[in-house]
Amino acid sequence: MGNRRFISFDIKLVAAGETPATVWNIKAESNGAATNAQLDLPSVPQLGVWTNYQVSLSSLADAGLDLSAIDLVMVFPAWATGIGSQYYIDNVKFVRSTDTGTDPGDNANASANAYVSFGGVQGQFDVVFNGDQWGSGVVLTPNTGDTPYADSITSAPASNWTGQGQSSSVQWATVVIESAAANGIDITPYTHFSYKVQKSSFYETKIEFQRPSGGPMTYLANERDSAGDVNGDQIVTEDLGNGWLKVTVPTPDFSDMSVIGVILKGDVADTGDIKFAEFEFTTN
């Protein structure tokens, strides 16, 4: 499997069955079932909601699976539970952290994705999450075992920037991803950056890539007044149908990216805590 690190897939439960399962499993087998591994999913799939799961290949290997000969992957309710349950599985893929090529037998159109998780290292990126960057006053809280995305971040907005000529009626929710490496992160292999965020009444989105030298790359879109937009037409927003949005922008050609800042602006009266999840670099 080369440099692959995760099996990623989405599940939507459409019928819980007579005895709804409280535990769900993933099981993988090698050729001829010579080796296998079975693990519990970190959370139970939700009725009518698409949920993404990522299972590390190393955890399957530790449980006894031969990663060089994976032949079968199954996802199902724990034995003797979930009778009559019905569910969809989609977007099944192996996610690689460093290899941007394809192995023999790969789909020629497969993307090499790199996921950034909250509070540490996942894949190739050593990062630190910061809410109060630039004195915003925002507080970030990690959520594990959350739904519909197991690993999410709550951003509690603040109004510290109102003293900088901004109206006292507005506030900002931020998520800032900083490289832990002094020389930054090479994002040149990737074409796009995306994240998921809850739908809300925040009316302005700003996404900025920074590096130690040279100017930043900024995307800004304001739903109320587009006169000040910066590359706003390149911000692509997809409604995921579960109360969340997926936001995607092209990545700049930075070999030393030091910071990504995601900044939402809204009225204090209309906005509050908001969750983010699944920060991802992709090659499309």
N, C-alpha and C positions, 0 to 999 in steps of 0.2 A: 503493500500500500504506500510505499515511499514516505513522504512527509505528511501524510494525512493525519489528522488529529481527532476528528469528530464524525459521528454519524448525526446528521441533522434532518429533522422531519417535522411535519405539521399534522396534528390530529384534531378532528372535530367530532364530538359525540353527538349523534342524532337520536339515539334512544338508549336510555340507561339500563333497560331490561328489568326482569322480575326481581333480581337480587343485585342492585347496583354495587359495582366493585369499589372497594376503598383502596385497593392497590392495583397498579398496572405494571406489566413487565415488558422488557425488551429482551429478546433472545436471539443470539446469532450462532450459526454453525459453520464449520469449515467443510470442505469437500467430503461427501460420504458420512457426514456427522462424526468425523474422527475426533473433533474437539468442539466444545460449545461453551457458551457463557450466558447466564441469565441474570439480569439486574432489575431492581425496582425503578420505575420512573420517579422523578422527584416530586411529582404532584399528579393528581387525578385529572384526566381530560374533562373539560367543561362542556355541558350540554349546550349545543348551538353556537359554540365559540371555537374558533381556530386557535390552537395553542402550539407554539414551537418548542421542540425539545432538542437538546444537543447532548449526546452521550459520547464521552471520550473513548477513543479506541484503546487507550492505555488501561482504562478500567475494565474493559472487556478482556484484554490480554491478561491482566492480573487475575481475572476470574477463570482463566484456562483456555481462552480462544486463541487459535493459531491465526494471526492477522494476515499471514501470507496466502491463505487459502479460503477466505470468506466466501461462502456459497449461498447462504440463506439468512435473512434477517426478518424476524417476526415481532409484532407488537400486539399484546392481548391483555385482557383482564386476568387477574390472578386466578389460579385453578379453582374451579367450583364456584366462582362468583361471576357476576355480569351476564348471567344466562339471558339470552334474548337481546343483548345490547347490540347496537348498530353504530358504526363509526366510519368516517372517511380518513384516509391517510394520503398526504400529498407532499410534494417538494422533498422527496427523499434524496439525499445527496451526501457524499463524503466531503467534508470541509477541510481544506489544507491550509496550513499556517505559513509555509515558506515556499513551496514548490509552485511556480507559476506555469509549469509545463503540464503535459498530460501523460499518464502512464499508459502502457499498452492495454487496450480494451476500454479506455475511458471514452466517454462521449466527447467528440471533437469540439463541441460547443460548451463544454463544462467550464464554469468560472472558478477561479482560485480566490476564495474568500478568506478574510482575516477578521475574526470577531474580537471586539474589545469588551472585556467584562468589567464590572464595577470593582474597584479596589485592588487591582493587582495584575498579574501576568496571565494572559490567555493567548495562546498562539505565540507570535513573535514579538508582540508589543508589550513593553514594560512601561506602564502608565500610572499616573496618579489622577484621581478625580477631585475636582475642587469646586465648591459652590461660591465661596467668597473671593474669588479672583477679582482683581481690579476694585476691591472694596464694595462689592455689590451688596453684601450682607446676607446673601442667599445661603441656606443650609441644605445640604444633601443628605439623604438617608437611604442606605441600601436595603432592598427587600429581597429576601430569598424565599423560594417556594411560593411565589406570587402567581396570580393569574391575570390575564391569559399568558403572560410571559414570566417564566420562573424567576429570572434575574432582572429586576428593575430598579430604578432609582426615583425617589421622590424629591422633587425640588420645591422647597418652601420659599416663595418669592419675597422680595424685600423692596423697599423704596429709597435705599441709600443714595441713589443717583439723582433724586429729585433736587438735591442741592446744586446740581450742575446745570441749572437753567431749564430743568424739566418740571412739568406740572406735578404738584403734590398728589394729584388724583391717580397717578399711574404707578405701576410697579413692574419688576422684572423677575422672571424665572430663568436661571442659567444652569448650564452644565458645561464645565470646562475640563477638557482632557489634556493633561500635560505629559510630555515625554519625561520619563525618569532618567533617560540617558542624556548626558551633556551635549552630545552631538546630534540629538534629535532622532527622528524616525524617517527612514526612506520610504516614501509613499509613491514613488515613481512607477512601481509595477502595477498600480491600481488606477482604475479610470473613474470610480465613483465612491462616494461616502454616503451612508444612509443611517437613519435611526428611526425608531418608532416612538410615538408620543401620543398621549391621550388627546382626544378632541376637546377643545376648550374655546374660551372667548378671547384668548390672547390674539391680538390683531396684527402684530408685527413679528416677523421671524428674521433673525440675523445669524448667519453661520460664517465664522471667520477662521481661516487657517493662517498661522503665524510661523515665522522662522527667525533664527537669531540675526540674520542679516538680510536686507532686502525687504520690500514691502509685503504686506499680507495679501491674501486672496479673500475677498469679501462677497458674500451674497446677502442681499437684504430685500425683503418684500413687505410692504405695508398695505393691508387690505383697505384702509381708509383713505390713504393718500399715496398714490404710486409715484408722485413727482420725485421723491427722494430715493426710489428703488435703485439698487446696485446689483446688476446681474439677476434681477428678480425673476426674469423669465426662465432662468436656468434652474430654479428651485422647483422640483417636481414633487407634488403631494398626491399620495394615493390613499383613498379611504378604504381601510381594511374590512369594514363592515362589522367590526366588533367594538366600536367606540374608540378605536385607535386610528392614527394616520401613520403612513410611512413617508418620510421626507428624504429626498435624494438630491445630491448636487455633484457635479463633476469635481474630481480632485485636481489640485494644481500640481505642477511638475516640481515638487519640493523633495529634495533628497535629505533634508535636515529639518523636517517639520517639528516644531517645539510645542505648539498649542493648537487645539481646536476648541473654539468657543461657540456654543449654541445659546442664543439669547432670545427670549420671548418677552414681548412688551404688551401690557394690557391695563385696563382700568382696575383699580383696587376694588371697586364695587362689584365687578363682574368676574374676577379671576381669583384663584386660590392655588393650593398645592396641586402639582401636576407631576405625572409619572412619565419617565423615559425608559426605553429598553432597546436592546439589540443594536448597539453601535457597530457598524460594519463597513469594511472596505471591500469593494468588489472589482472584478475585471470583467466588463461586459463587451 
